[in-house]
């Protein structure tokens, strides 16, 4: 169950650790048949070659060794597939650290600057309190400084790219970006709003801001446009383009070949596993010797323990792969219309129990697969969990997925008049008119789930 839960990247680490710790377990690059299942492909758990199994029951009669397969064919001929590139490069913090070379800093200030850069999270913010950083520098690096010195160096951090990096909150992040732009009246007004009237701005009390700035509605609209151009997460400018390549490795790939769905388990980074021939030969050598000493029996026990562990692990990996394939194949068949078309309105209501009952597995097993695995589809890389949803019956008596309802709700919000956005009551009326009989509280819940705020916060000039 723990192996099932691991995404591919973590599985590879687990395989490496197991191979390192157990000398009776080895990996190789010999490739066997592809592990893929199309529309009419049968699942055959006995397809591996069992040649070379070790029978030690006759030699150590007090032990009971199950009949395990010694090889795993989870290494596909598609191992050199180049469709999923993996990007390697410097990390975000190192990217910032490299820029410090443009400043002339003494040794202590350089170390403080590097510490501050190391405290920047992937969104581009420094979340730690500056006083805590003063203490951390003293305790961890033996550098004794004060708050003013930290603030002075932090101003230099704010000159790094991407603009806004090193800010301690959203307000400061936006102000840093505005101050680095060519100053116009709209940008000056934007800075004033963020510095002096930030609370009014986030609550969209535009009439009060117009009075405070003594500007007309058109000027305020231009000012707000300047703020909307800013990046609230400057770190994402560096990390997001490579995010899907560097952190998400899909466990499955679905392709459409001759209008048929073909499912592959992505095993290209997982080495083929087999039991060490050296250890098998050692055991055979002892087996030929009819008289064994106490020390030799201890050696036999050690070898057998390692061989058993290797066989068990290979079998566990095989079972993991088989479980993943069966589960994903069932999901693929259940949502066949979607995977053939890419149209989300074709996603049927599907809960964990639906899949669990079809393949006679525990719901917790399906949950482990769905929550942590990704599939590469013709329409992008998707979290398997996203294909699951409850269903409701529309006014035509047809059961539809809540995914479809959320998409319709998003469409209504996208098309509303932003100067007078719909309230939840109005959204409920609109969605009901579309044929989805859901209550206001459900509409409010779905609105939050699609990341849309209440009407007042959606309002624009």
C-alpha positions in Angstrom: 0.0 0.0 0.0 2.9 2.4 0.7 4.4 1.7 -2.7 1.0 2.3 -4.4 0.9 5.7 -2.7 4.3 6.8 -4.0 4.4 9.0 -7.2 6.9 7.9 -9.8 9.7 10.3 -8.6 9.5 9.0 -5.0 9.2 5.4 -6.2 12.6 5.9 -8.0 14.2 7.1 -4.8 12.7 4.1 -3.0 14.0 1.7 -5.6 17.5 3.2 -5.4 17.5 2.9 -1.6 16.4 -0.7 -1.7 19.0 -1.7 -4.3 21.7 0.1 -2.2 20.6 -1.6 1.1 20.1 -5.2 -0.3 23.1 -6.7 -2.2 20.8 -9.6 -3.4 18.7 -7.1 -5.4 20.1 -5.8 -8.6 18.9 -3.6 -11.5 19.6 -3.9 -15.2 18.7 -2.3 -18.5 17.5 -5.4 -20.3 14.1 -4.6 -21.7 11.2 -7.0 -22.2 7.7 -6.5 -23.5 6.0 -3.1 -23.2 3.6 -2.7 -20.3 0.7 -1.2 -22.0 -3.0 -2.0 -22.3 -5.3 -0.9 -25.0 -9.0 -1.3 -25.4 -9.0 -5.1 -25.8 -5.8 -6.0 -24.0 -6.3 -8.6 -21.2 -4.5 -8.4 -17.9 -2.2 -11.3 -17.4 -0.4 -11.4 -14.1 1.5 -14.6 -15.0 3.2 -13.2 -18.1 6.7 -13.0 -16.6 9.3 -15.6 -17.1 9.7 -17.8 -14.1 12.9 -19.5 -15.2 15.5 -19.4 -12.6 13.4 -19.5 -9.5 15.3 -20.8 -6.5 13.9 -23.8 -4.6 15.5 -23.9 -1.2 12.8 -25.8 0.7 14.7 -29.0 0.2 17.8 -27.5 1.7 16.3 -25.6 4.6 13.2 -27.6 5.3 12.1 -25.4 8.3 11.6 -22.4 6.1 8.8 -21.7 3.8 9.6 -19.6 0.7 6.7 -18.6 -1.6 7.0 -18.9 -5.3 7.9 -15.5 -6.5 8.7 -14.3 -10.0 12.3 -13.2 -10.3 12.0 -10.6 -13.0 9.8 -7.6 -13.5 8.9 -6.4 -17.0 8.0 -2.9 -15.8 10.7 -1.5 -18.1 9.2 -0.5 -21.4 10.6 -0.3 -24.9 9.5 3.3 -24.7 12.1 4.2 -22.2 13.7 6.6 -24.5 10.4 8.4 -25.1 11.2 12.1 -25.5 7.6 13.4 -25.3 7.9 14.4 -21.7 11.0 16.6 -21.3 12.6 17.0 -17.9 14.2 20.4 -17.2 17.2 20.7 -15.1 18.8 24.0 -14.0 19.6 26.2 -11.1 17.0 26.7 -8.3 15.2 29.9 -7.7 17.2 30.8 -4.6 20.5 30.1 -6.5 19.2 32.3 -9.3 18.8 35.2 -6.8 22.1 34.5 -5.1 24.0 34.7 -8.4 22.6 38.3 -8.8 24.3 39.4 -5.5 27.6 39.5 -7.4 26.4 42.9 -8.9 26.7 44.5 -5.4 29.8 45.5 -3.5 29.3 44.0 -0.1 31.7 43.2 2.7 31.9 39.7 4.0 29.3 40.0 6.7 26.8 41.9 4.5 27.3 39.3 1.8 26.5 36.5 4.2 23.4 38.4 5.4 22.3 39.0 1.9 22.7 35.3 1.0 20.8 34.4 4.2 17.9 36.7 3.2 17.9 35.3 -0.4 17.8 31.8 1.1 14.7 32.8 3.1 12.8 33.7 -0.1 10.0 31.2 -0.7 9.0 30.0 -4.2 6.4 32.7 -4.4 9.1 35.3 -4.0 8.3 36.4 -0.4 10.3 36.5 2.8 7.8 35.3 5.3 10.0 35.4 8.4 10.0 38.4 10.7 13.1 40.5 10.4 13.7 40.3 14.2 13.7 36.5 13.9 16.2 36.7 11.1 18.5 38.8 13.3 18.3 36.1 15.9 18.8 33.3 13.4 21.9 35.0 12.0 23.4 35.2 15.5 22.6 31.6 16.5 23.3 29.8 13.2 26.1 31.9 11.6 27.6 33.8 14.5 26.8 37.2 12.8 25.6 39.8 15.2 23.7 42.6 13.5 20.6 44.8 14.1 17.3 45.5 12.5 18.4 48.6 10.6 21.3 46.8 9.0 18.9 44.0 7.9 16.5 46.6 6.4 19.4 48.3 4.5 20.5 45.0 2.9 16.9 44.0 2.2 16.5 47.2 0.1 19.3 45.8 -2.1 17.4 42.4 -2.3 14.4 44.4 -3.6 16.6 45.4 -6.6 16.9 41.8 -7.8 14.9 40.2 -10.5 12.1 39.3 -10.8 10.7 42.7 -9.6 9.0 42.4 -6.3 11.1 39.5 -4.9 12.0 39.7 -1.3 8.8 41.5 -0.2 7.3 40.6 3.1 3.7 40.9 2.1 1.6 41.6 -1.0 1.4 45.3 -0.5 5.1 45.7 -0.3 5.6 43.4 -3.3 3.3 45.5 -5.5 4.9 48.8 -4.4 8.4 47.5 -5.2 7.3 46.6 -8.7 5.6 50.0 -9.3 8.7 51.9 -8.1 10.8 50.1 -10.6 8.6 51.3 -13.5 8.8 54.5 -15.5 6.9 57.0 -13.3 3.6 58.3 -14.8 0.6 59.9 -13.1 -1.2 56.6 -13.1 1.7 54.8 -11.5 2.2 57.5 -8.9 -1.5 57.3 -8.0 -1.1 53.5 -7.8 1.7 53.8 -5.3 -0.3 56.3 -3.3 -3.3 53.9 -3.2 -1.1 51.0 -2.1 0.8 53.0 0.5 -2.1 55.0 2.0 -5.4 53.4 1.0 -4.6 49.7 0.6 -7.5 48.6 2.8 -10.0 50.6 0.8 -8.5 49.2 -2.4 -8.7 45.5 -1.5 -12.3 46.0 -0.4 -13.0 47.9 -3.7 -14.4 51.0 -2.1 -13.6 52.9 -5.2 -15.8 56.0 -4.5 -13.9 56.7 -1.3 -10.6 56.3 -3.2 -11.8 58.8 -5.9 -12.5 61.3 -3.1 -9.2 60.8 -1.4 -7.1 61.1 -4.6 -9.4 63.8 -6.1 -9.5 62.0 -9.5 -12.3 61.0 -11.8 -13.4 57.5 -12.6 -11.4 57.2 -15.8 -8.2 58.2 -14.0 -8.9 55.6 -11.3 -9.6 53.0 -13.9 -6.2 53.6 -15.6 -4.5 53.4 -12.2 -6.2 50.1 -11.3 -5.1 48.7 -14.7 -1.5 49.5 -13.8 -1.9 47.5 -10.5 -3.6 44.6 -12.3 -0.5 44.3 -14.6 1.7 43.5 -11.5 2.7 40.0 -10.5 1.5 39.1 -7.0 3.8 36.1 -7.0 7.1 37.2 -8.5 8.7 33.9 -7.8 6.3 32.2 -10.2 7.9 34.0 -13.1 11.0 31.9 -12.5 9.5 28.6 -11.3 6.2 28.0 -13.1 7.6 27.5 -16.7 9.5 24.5 -15.5 7.1 23.4 -12.8 5.3 20.7 -14.7 8.6 19.3 -16.1 10.7 19.5 -13.0 8.2 18.4 -10.3 5.4 16.5 -12.0 6.2 13.2 -13.7 3.0 11.5 -14.8 2.6 7.9 -13.8 0.5 7.0 -16.8 0.1 8.1 -20.4 -3.1 7.8 -22.4 -3.0 8.0 -26.2 -5.6 7.7 -28.9 -4.5 5.3 -31.6 -7.0 4.4 -34.4 -9.7 6.0 -32.3 -8.9 3.6 -29.4 -7.6 4.5 -26.0 -4.2 3.0 -25.1 -2.9 3.2 -21.6 0.8 3.0 -20.7 2.4 2.8 -17.3 5.3 5.2 -17.2 8.2 3.0 -16.1 11.0 4.6 -18.1 12.9 5.8 -15.0 12.4 2.6 -13.0 15.2 0.0 -13.5 14.4 -3.6 -14.2 14.8 -5.6 -11.0 16.1 -9.1 -10.5 17.7 -11.3 -7.9 21.5 -11.3 -7.8 22.9 -14.3 -9.7 25.9 -14.1 -7.4 23.7 -14.7 -4.3 21.8 -17.5 -6.0 25.1 -19.2 -6.9 26.3 -18.8 -3.3 23.2 -20.5 -2.0 23.6 -23.3 -4.6 27.1 -23.8 -3.5 26.0 -24.4 0.1 23.2 -26.6 -1.2 25.7 -29.0 -2.8 27.6 -29.4 0.4 25.8 -32.0 2.5 27.7 -31.2 5.6 27.5 -27.7 6.9 29.1 -26.1 9.9 27.3 -23.7 12.3 29.0 -20.7 10.7 27.9 -21.9 7.3 24.3 -22.2 8.5 24.5 -18.6 9.6 25.8 -17.6 6.2 22.9 -19.6 4.6 20.4 -17.8 6.9 21.8 -14.4 5.9 21.8 -15.2 2.2 18.3 -16.6 2.4 17.1 -13.5 4.3 18.5 -11.2 1.6 17.1 -13.3 -1.3 13.6 -13.4 0.4 13.7 -9.6 0.8 14.7 -9.2 -2.8 12.0 -11.5 -4.1 9.4 -9.9 -1.9 10.3 -6.4 -3.1 10.2 -7.4 -6.8 6.8 -9.0 -6.2 5.6 -5.9 -4.4 6.6 -3.7 -7.3 4.9 -6.0 -9.7 1.7 -5.9 -7.6 1.9 -2.1 -7.4 2.2 -1.8 -11.2 -0.6 -4.2 -11.7 -2.9 -2.4 -9.3 -2.1 1.0 -10.8 -2.9 -0.3 -14.3 -6.1 -2.0 -13.3 -7.3 1.1 -11.5 -6.4 3.6 -14.2 -7.7 1.3 -16.9 -11.1 1.2 -15.1 -11.1 5.0 -14.7 -10.2 5.4 -18.4 -13.1 3.1 -19.4 -15.5 4.8 -17.1 -14.7 8.2 -18.6 -14.1 6.9 -22.1 -16.2 9.7 -23.8 -14.1 12.4 -22.1 -10.7 10.8 -22.9 -11.7 10.4 -26.6 -13.1 14.0 -26.9 -11.4 16.2 -24.2 -14.8 17.8 -23.6 -15.3 18.1 -19.8 -19.1 18.0 -20.2 -18.6 14.4 -21.1 -17.1 13.6 -17.6 -19.6 11.4 -15.9 -20.3 11.6 -12.1 -17.7 9.1 -10.6 -16.9 8.5 -7.0 -14.2 6.2 -5.5 -16.8 3.6 -4.7 -17.7 3.3 -8.4 -14.2 2.2 -9.3 -13.6 0.1 -6.2 -16.7 -2.0 -6.9 -15.8 -2.6 -10.5 -12.4 -4.0 -9.7 -13.2 -5.5 -6.2 -10.7 -3.3 -4.4 -10.8 -1.3 -1.2 -11.9 2.4 -1.5 -8.7 3.4 0.3 -6.6 1.8 -2.5 -8.4 3.8 -5.2 -8.0 6.9 -3.1 -4.2 6.3 -2.9 -4.0 6.1 -6.6 -6.3 9.1 -7.3 -4.8 11.5 -4.8 -1.1 11.2 -5.7 -0.9 10.2 -9.4 -0.9 12.1 -12.6 -1.8 11.0 -16.1 -0.5 12.5 -19.3 -3.5 12.8 -21.7 -3.9 14.3 -25.2 -5.3 17.3 -23.3 -2.5 17.9 -20.9 -1.2 16.4 -17.6 -4.1 15.8 -15.2 -4.3 14.8 -11.5 -6.4 11.6 -11.5 -8.4 12.9 -8.6 -9.8 15.6 -10.9 -11.8 13.0 -12.8 -13.9 12.2 -9.7 -17.0 14.2 -8.8 -20.4 13.8 -7.3 -23.4 14.0 -9.6 -26.9 15.6 -9.6 -29.9 15.1 -11.8 -30.7 18.0 -14.1 -34.2 19.1 -15.0 -34.2 16.5 -17.9 -33.7 13.7 -15.4 -30.1 13.1 -16.6 -27.4 12.7 -14.0 -24.6 15.2 -14.6 -21.2 15.7 -13.0 -20.6 18.6 -10.6 -17.6 19.4 -12.8 -20.0 20.4 -15.5 -22.0 22.6 -13.1 -18.8 24.4 -11.9 -17.8 25.0 -15.5 -21.2 26.5 -16.3 -21.0 28.6 -13.1 -17.6 29.8 -14.2 -19.0 30.7 -17.6 -21.8 32.8 -16.1 -19.4 34.7 -13.9 -17.0 35.3 -16.8 -19.8 36.8 -18.8 -21.3 39.0 -16.1 -21.2 42.8 -16.1 -18.2 43.4 -13.9 -19.5 46.9 -12.9 -22.5 45.1 -11.4 -21.5 41.4 -10.8 -24.2 38.8 -9.9 -24.9 38.1 -6.2 -25.1 34.5 -5.1 -28.9 34.7 -5.3 -28.7 35.9 -8.9 -26.1 33.2 -9.7 -28.5 30.6 -8.3 -31.3 31.9 -10.5 -29.0 31.8 -13.6 -27.7 28.3 -12.9 -31.3 27.0 -12.3 -32.4 28.5 -15.6 -29.6 26.5 -17.2 -31.3 23.3 -16.0 -29.3 22.6 -12.8 -31.6 22.7 -9.8 -29.2 23.5 -7.0 -29.6 25.6 -3.9 -28.0 29.0 -3.1 -25.7 27.5 -0.5 -24.4 24.9 -3.1 -23.8 27.7 -5.5 -21.8 29.6 -2.9 -19.8 26.5 -2.2 -19.1 25.9 -5.9 -18.2 29.5 -6.4 -15.5 29.2 -3.7 -14.2 26.0 -5.2 -13.6 27.6 -8.6 -11.8 30.4 -6.8 -14.3 33.2 -7.5 -14.9 35.8 -4.7 -18.2 37.3 -3.6 -19.9 39.8 -5.9 -18.4 42.9 -4.2 -14.8 41.7 -4.7 -15.5 40.9 -8.4 -16.6 44.4 -9.1 -14.6 46.5 -11.6 -14.9 50.1 -12.8 
